[in-house]
Amino acid sequence: MPTDTKRGRKMPSNYFLNLAKTRKTTYEFSDKKVKQSDIKKILEAARWAPSCSNVQPWQFIVVKNKERISELMKTAFYGAFHTNPPIIIAIVLVNECWKDSEHRCDLDSKLGIYEGFLCIGMSALNMILEAQELGIASALLSPHQNIIKTLRGRKGDFIPLMVAFGYEKKKAFQKKRERKELKKLVSGEYFGRKMKL
């Protein structure tokens, strides 16, 4: 059984897989606030996310103001959200960290916008999994750039992703959670070649 050295406890061998499977998008949040110490843990998890050439092209904006949260939730694409979360963390893709950068992930190429987006996705994933371990619900939000530009501040910076955090309301609305079968997603050696799992 692996040991969680940070917390000094034994972890079951399938701990991470269970964590990944139980995390879900929350559509209705309660009014319960998220502790500052837990927010710090979530941000620390984001900080330690992998990034191309370790460029760490992110900044994090923590939003707790109810009116601003309400405005931000209205910018989210494909949202079926019924209540607002107590906190939103916006992930800023910092312009100078990726544009014309000398950092390279791909042979003979510079770090570009696609790599920057991948880095942002990694930090968001770290956040939602840390939150799940803490018993905090989450939702990934894709904001409308024309509306959110006042939040990001500096010209050239970009907010491709926001994450809502809080506690799920009792009897909350929930979309059906399903995934495609693994055998339909995996190929062996080259695309389309069936592989026994």
C-alpha atoms as one frame of an Amber mdcrd trajectory, in Angstrom:
protein
   0.000   0.000   0.000   1.572   3.368  -1.012   2.185   6.027   1.629   1.026
   9.629   1.328   4.189  11.263   2.679   2.571  14.701   2.988  -0.096  13.454
   5.370   1.721  10.414   6.789  -1.050   7.905   6.128  -1.428   4.687   4.172
  -3.307   5.023   0.895  -5.205   2.171  -0.807  -3.611   1.023  -4.060  -6.604
   2.216  -6.128  -6.865   5.571  -4.331  -6.102   7.827  -7.310  -8.387   5.945
  -9.709 -11.252   6.196  -7.207 -10.542   9.915  -6.790 -10.644  10.430 -10.576
 -13.846   8.406 -10.939 -15.754  10.133  -8.140 -14.937  13.702  -9.197 -17.859
  15.256 -11.043 -19.137  18.597 -12.235 -21.316  20.240  -9.607 -24.251  22.304
 -10.865 -25.778  23.410  -7.570 -23.637  24.733  -4.742 -24.656  25.336  -1.123
 -23.866  28.562   0.732 -21.151  26.862   2.803 -17.844  28.720   2.458 -14.534
  27.101   1.551 -11.884  27.500   4.257  -8.895  29.687   3.403  -6.539  26.849
   4.350  -8.260  24.590   1.786  -8.087  27.296  -0.896  -4.352  27.484  -0.270
  -4.019  23.689  -0.695  -5.938  23.853  -3.984  -3.689  26.662  -5.241  -0.595
  24.779  -4.102  -1.740  21.760  -6.136  -2.155  24.051  -9.162   1.323  25.494
  -8.658   2.865  22.022  -8.779   1.193  21.018 -12.045   3.503  19.962 -14.892
   4.116  22.487 -17.676   6.061  22.595 -20.944   9.751  23.191 -20.207   8.619
  24.075 -16.672   7.603  27.517 -17.968   4.628  27.674 -15.536   2.642  30.103
 -17.734  -0.100  30.742 -15.198  -1.374  33.201 -12.644  -4.438  32.581 -10.456
  -7.200  35.046  -9.614  -9.259  34.091  -6.556 -12.755  35.598  -6.719 -15.024
  35.569  -3.644 -17.219  38.616  -4.297 -20.792  37.356  -4.826 -21.719  39.951
  -7.462 -18.579  39.286  -9.483 -19.089  35.510  -9.209 -22.634  35.940 -10.514
 -21.288  37.902 -13.508 -18.596  35.300 -14.185 -21.027  32.391 -14.029 -23.088
  34.053 -16.753 -20.022  33.987 -19.033 -19.584  30.205 -18.826 -20.315  28.287
 -22.025 -22.595  25.248 -21.926 -23.502  25.913 -18.293 -26.528  24.268 -16.699
 -25.687  25.852 -13.374 -28.552  26.510 -10.988 -26.669  28.172  -8.123 -23.409
  30.065  -7.849 -20.328  28.714  -6.058 -18.770  30.562  -3.101 -15.439  30.841
  -4.931 -14.068  30.930  -8.468 -10.406  30.641  -9.402  -9.625  32.046 -12.841
  -6.464  30.683 -14.493  -4.614  33.319 -16.480  -2.397  32.259 -19.381   0.337
  34.889 -19.046   1.290  36.317 -22.426   5.039  36.694 -21.894   5.346  33.089
 -20.700   4.359  31.556 -24.016   4.380  34.128 -26.817   7.780  34.323 -28.525
   9.168  32.181 -25.711  12.431  30.294 -26.064  11.041  27.370 -24.082  10.547
  24.294 -26.251   8.448  21.201 -25.840   8.451  20.175 -29.477  11.691  19.733
 -31.412  12.756  22.907 -33.258   9.667  24.882 -32.241   8.772  27.516 -29.670
   6.194  27.202 -26.938   2.894  28.214 -28.507  -0.700  28.824 -27.570  -1.630
  25.133 -27.762   1.088  24.156 -25.329  -0.020  27.035 -23.103  -3.580  25.682
 -23.088  -2.274  22.226 -22.165  -0.397  23.715 -19.218  -3.520  25.543 -18.033
  -5.494  22.293 -18.266  -2.895  20.524 -16.132  -3.117  23.129 -13.372  -6.937
  22.980 -13.430  -6.864  19.182 -13.173  -4.543  19.342 -10.171  -6.918  21.812
  -8.512 -10.095  19.789  -8.977  -8.476  16.552  -7.803  -7.043  18.215  -4.684
 -10.481  19.713  -4.022 -12.095  16.293  -4.439  -9.732  14.831  -1.862 -10.680
  17.652   0.517 -14.385  16.918  -0.003 -14.894  20.119  -2.004 -17.025  20.081
  -5.146 -15.934  21.746  -8.388 -16.928  22.730 -11.905 -14.726  23.650 -14.877
 -15.912  26.795 -16.642 -15.047  28.079 -20.123 -15.548  31.854 -19.977 -16.639
  34.178 -22.773 -13.547  36.289 -23.513 -15.393  39.497 -24.410 -17.086  39.540
 -21.015 -14.174  38.364 -18.887 -11.523  40.755 -20.235 -11.993  43.160 -17.302
 -10.895  40.397 -14.905  -7.615  39.519 -16.595  -6.259  43.071 -16.514  -3.166
  43.101 -18.726  -3.359  43.245 -22.499  -2.353  39.971 -24.134  -3.100  37.793
 -21.115  -5.862  35.250 -21.596  -8.221  33.341 -19.291  -9.095  30.098 -21.068
 -10.445  28.401 -17.946 -12.033  29.123 -14.581 -12.800  26.646 -11.797 -15.735
  26.949  -9.402 -15.368  25.512  -5.895 -17.776  24.919  -3.036 -19.965  22.259
  -1.482 -22.734  20.507  -3.357 -26.278  21.381  -2.347 -28.417  18.506  -1.035
 -30.490  16.838  -3.755 -28.591  18.820  -6.367 -29.269  18.486 -10.067 -26.800
  16.090 -11.694 -26.273  15.184 -15.312 -25.873  11.503 -16.109 -22.248  10.486
 -15.670 -20.990   8.000 -18.235 -17.840   7.172 -20.170 -17.153   5.285 -23.373
 -15.909   1.731 -22.943 -12.123   1.488 -22.591 -11.843  -1.114 -25.355 -13.373
   1.410 -27.797 -10.747   4.019 -26.933  -7.495   2.058 -27.010  -5.466   0.928
 -30.030  -2.326  -1.203 -30.049   0.794   0.031 -31.869  -1.146   2.165 -34.363
  -4.597   3.762 -34.597  -7.465   1.373 -35.253  -5.626  -1.846 -34.363  -7.540
  -3.671 -31.658  -5.733  -4.440 -28.451  -6.718  -6.941 -25.793  -6.986  -5.319
 -22.376
